[in-house]
Amino acid sequence: MTTYTPPETPEFVRRWLDTLPEVKLEEIAPDPATTAIFSADIINGFLREGPLASERVNRITEPVVRLVNRAWDYGVRHYVFLQDTHTEDNPEFNAYPPHCIAGTSESEMIPELKELPFADHFTIVEKNSLHPAVETRFNEGWDNISHVRTAIVIGDCTDLCVHQLAMHLRLRANALGIQDFHVIVPMDCVETFDIPDSDDLEPGRAHPADFFHDVFLYHMGLNGIRVVRRIT
């Protein structure tokens, strides 16, 4: 039997991670009226129940709720929550087990957010894929808040839906020539799941969380997205 050694985060990525600052909300979002929080999949099916639920991902609950409350107290009023709401026959289930099917509790927002006193201000965007804007009303909703200039991205998973969401915000803003548009990812409010490699695991199924979390944060940083340690 061979001993599994998890892949290490490359040294140049670790050096970059060490430079990430803790920032104040007022610093990165000087005007709460032009600030929005965009969330990827902070729902039961990835944090609490079902085949893709992950205790590692669940650990972002506290910092996420703290940031959402902090933003509300600061005056932020735009909250867009992307949520997997899959059809039962989704081809995505060839890659992942069936999860977050429409009408199930897996597809619902976690109670800690759902029960906030200002939750009626949340805009829910249901999606049937990893991407926020493929066959959804995401872009239309974004156009309705076109004055937003600071987009804070939170959620899961770092290398999947968070990456797709942050990159879409950055790239569409580039394509539309939106000036002074900033995408911010606080690393304490995003996370991914862990599947260690082993002798009995099918090749191509391992998903070492530390490696993918770190490398995809770095990739977002390379593409003009500001990654910070946390927002206070």
Buried (B, 14 or more C-beta within 10 A) or exposed (E): EEEEEEEEBEEEBEEBBEEBEEBEBEEBBEEBEBBBBBBBBBBBBBBBBBEBBBEBBBEBBEBBBBBBBBBBEEEBBBBBBBBBBBEEEBEBBEEBEBBBBBEBEBBBBBEBBBEBEEBEEBBBBBBBBBBBBEEBEBEEBBEEBEEBBBBBBBBBBBBBBBBBBBBBBBEBBEEEEEEEBBBBBBBBBBBBBBEEBEEEEEEEEBBBBBBBBBBBBBBBBEBBBBBBBBBB
